[in-house]
Amino acid sequence: MPKLKHQPPKYCKIKIKKKLYAVVYHHGKIIYLGAYGSPESKIAYTRFIAEHKDNTSLYLPEDNENVTVKQLALSFLDHVERTITPQGFGHLRSAIKELLKLYGDDTQVGDFTPSCLKLYRKELINSGRLCRRTINDRVRRIVAMFTWGVSEELVKPDTETALKSVKPLSAGYPETFDHPEREDVPDDIIIRTLPFMVPTIKTMVKLQRLTGMRPSEIFNMRVGEIDKKTDPELWLYKPPKHKTLKKTGQKKIVPLSKIEQKLIAPYLKNKKPDAAVFSLHTAKLERKAANLPCVRFSSKNTEFFDKDSYRREIEFAIKQANKTLPDKEKIPHWTPYQLRHSASSAMEIEEDGIDKAQILLGHTSPNTTARYNHRQLQKAKEMARNRKDIFAEE
């Protein structure tokens, strides 16, 4: 597996007339920093790295000629790392790693043709690990890298145009597969699982099912993002980031009815605005109090859940439930992502349900007008006021 760790010039030493000097080797040149090991030389090195941090020249030939695919990849990764989400950066990094198994130091960007891109795609297909949509997504990311290269005058426009001629894999393409569409989880299954969850997870699940929010909008919820003053009846949750923000340019607002307010209120007490509403630390204490074994959490030391720790909590509850239930009553596996579908399905059953489901889930078109968005928010508020508590008898 090729390494993609960025490699800026190292702090080195050179001996001249029995004296040691600190230097940096850059594009075949020696840049002197001062006496080796001295505070001045280390400051000079830090300044050099800072000045070049946003400069792709750290990874490219001095004249921008004969750029290799690996050099382009490293420069592109460095460019986007601070502008995309960690998840998006991880997907891009994975796509590039697979590319550099085939084309790296020895392949110049001008020699990377549509045939090369198709061979890369074929290797992804042959691995048997990735579905058709993921393969198309990885190919798209590689083409985007070359498009960026054109804007930086590292890649010729003809190369980018040729790569864009490679069409995405269509459904049913030989040797590819598609994952089945994610289904909703029935409410009775959710209710049967709840008794085996610690209070924090139980509240998160209920809130997600009632509002149709994405898992990330639940576990990233902060105290200061809940507006209690604008509407006399409803609280308004205003997540600063959401999946369609970049696409639509529109902020999302989730109205919270009296039902959701009652669920959330205990988790807001005595917390600062930037604190997590649903704390990972609190869930751990609840486990300890109930003499339950620990669930494997993310290695990051944070008070916030992530998609994996939230999912594992639900999986653990299902596992605990099935230890005591007879075979005919076993709870099937389900995940937080299915809760959003459950909320949508419940809405679609109603009259004009498809429109209501769209509003509940926050789906909008990039061309939606501001006036329509206002009507949409008012409809979402009306739906929140009329929401039924499906967990009332739980």
CORLIN-V518487 format. One record per backbone hydrogen bond with DSSP energy under -1.0 kcal/mol. NH is the residue of the N-H (numbers start at 1). CO is the residue of the C=O. E is the energy in kcal/mol with one decimal. If there is no record, write none. Layout:
# CORLIN-V518487
nh: [NH/NH]
co: [CO/CO]
e: [E/E]
This chain:
# CORLIN-V518487
nh: [12/14/16/19/21/22/23/24/26/29/31/33/36/38/42/43/44/45/46/47/48/49/50/51/52/55/58/59/64/69/70/72/73/74/75/76/77/78/79/80/81/83/84/89/90/91/92/93/94/95/96/97/98/99/100/102/103/109/111/112/113/117/118/119/120/121/122/123/124/125/126/127/128/132/135/136/137/138/139/140/141/142/143/144/145/146/147/148/149/150/151/152/153/154/155/159/160/161/162/163/164/166/173/176/190/191/192/193/194/196/197/202/203/204/205/206/207/208/209/210/211/212/218/219/220/221/223/224/225/226/227/235/236/237/238/245/248/249/254/256/261/262/263/264/265/267/268/271/275/277/280/283/284/285/286/287/288/289/290/291/292/302/310/311/312/313/314/315/316/317/318/319/320/321/322/324/325/329/330/338/342/343/344/345/346/347/348/349/350/353/356/357/358/359/360/361/363/368/373/374/375/376/377/378/379/380/381/382/383/384/385/386/387/390/392/394]
co: [23/21/19/16/14/34/12/31/29/26/24/22/20/35/38/39/40/41/42/43/44/45/46/47/48/52/55/56/61/107/104/68/69/70/71/72/73/74/75/76/77/80/80/85/86/87/88/89/90/91/92/93/94/95/96/99/99/67/108/109/111/113/114/115/116/117/118/119/120/121/122/123/125/177/131/132/133/134/135/136/137/138/139/140/141/142/143/144/145/146/147/148/150/149/149/156/156/157/158/159/160/163/170/173/186/187/188/189/190/193/194/198/199/200/201/202/203/204/205/206/207/208/214/215/216/218/275/273/222/223/236/256/227/254/225/242/244/245/237/235/257/258/259/260/261/264/265/268/272/221/303/279/280/281/282/283/284/285/286/288/287/300/306/307/308/309/310/311/312/313/314/315/316/317/318/321/321/326/327/335/338/339/340/341/342/343/344/345/347/350/352/353/354/355/356/357/358/365/369/370/371/372/373/374/375/376/377/378/379/380/381/382/384/388/389/391]
e: [-2.7/-2.2/-2.9/-1.4/-3.0/-3.3/-2.5/-1.8/-2.4/-1.7/-2.6/-3.2/-1.8/-1.9/-1.8/-2.1/-2.3/-2.1/-2.3/-2.4/-2.1/-2.4/-2.3/-2.4/-1.3/-1.7/-1.6/-1.9/-1.4/-2.8/-1.0/-2.3/-2.4/-2.6/-2.1/-2.5/-2.6/-2.1/-1.9/-2.4/-1.6/-1.9/-1.4/-2.7/-2.1/-2.0/-2.2/-2.6/-2.1/-2.1/-2.3/-2.3/-1.8/-1.5/-2.5/-1.5/-2.8/-2.6/-1.7/-1.3/-1.0/-1.9/-2.4/-2.1/-2.3/-2.2/-2.5/-2.1/-1.6/-2.1/-2.7/-1.4/-1.3/-2.8/-2.1/-2.4/-2.1/-2.4/-2.2/-2.2/-2.0/-1.8/-2.2/-2.2/-1.7/-1.6/-2.2/-2.3/-1.8/-1.6/-1.5/-1.3/-1.6/-3.3/-1.3/-1.2/-1.3/-2.5/-2.1/-2.0/-2.1/-1.5/-1.6/-1.9/-1.7/-2.7/-1.8/-1.1/-1.7/-1.8/-2.2/-2.4/-2.3/-2.1/-2.5/-2.2/-2.7/-2.3/-2.4/-2.3/-2.0/-2.5/-1.0/-2.6/-1.6/-1.1/-2.2/-3.6/-1.4/-1.5/-3.1/-2.0/-2.6/-2.7/-2.8/-1.7/-2.8/-2.9/-2.9/-3.4/-2.6/-2.1/-1.3/-2.5/-2.8/-2.4/-1.8/-1.2/-1.9/-2.6/-3.3/-1.8/-1.8/-2.0/-2.2/-2.0/-2.2/-2.5/-1.5/-1.2/-2.8/-1.4/-2.5/-1.6/-2.7/-1.7/-1.4/-2.5/-2.6/-1.9/-2.2/-2.2/-2.6/-2.3/-2.4/-1.3/-1.2/-1.8/-1.1/-1.3/-2.0/-2.1/-1.8/-2.9/-2.1/-1.5/-2.2/-1.1/-1.1/-1.6/-1.7/-3.1/-2.0/-1.9/-2.9/-2.4/-2.0/-2.1/-2.0/-2.0/-2.0/-2.6/-2.4/-2.2/-2.3/-2.3/-2.3/-2.1/-2.5/-2.0/-2.4/-1.5/-1.2/-1.1/-1.5/-1.6]
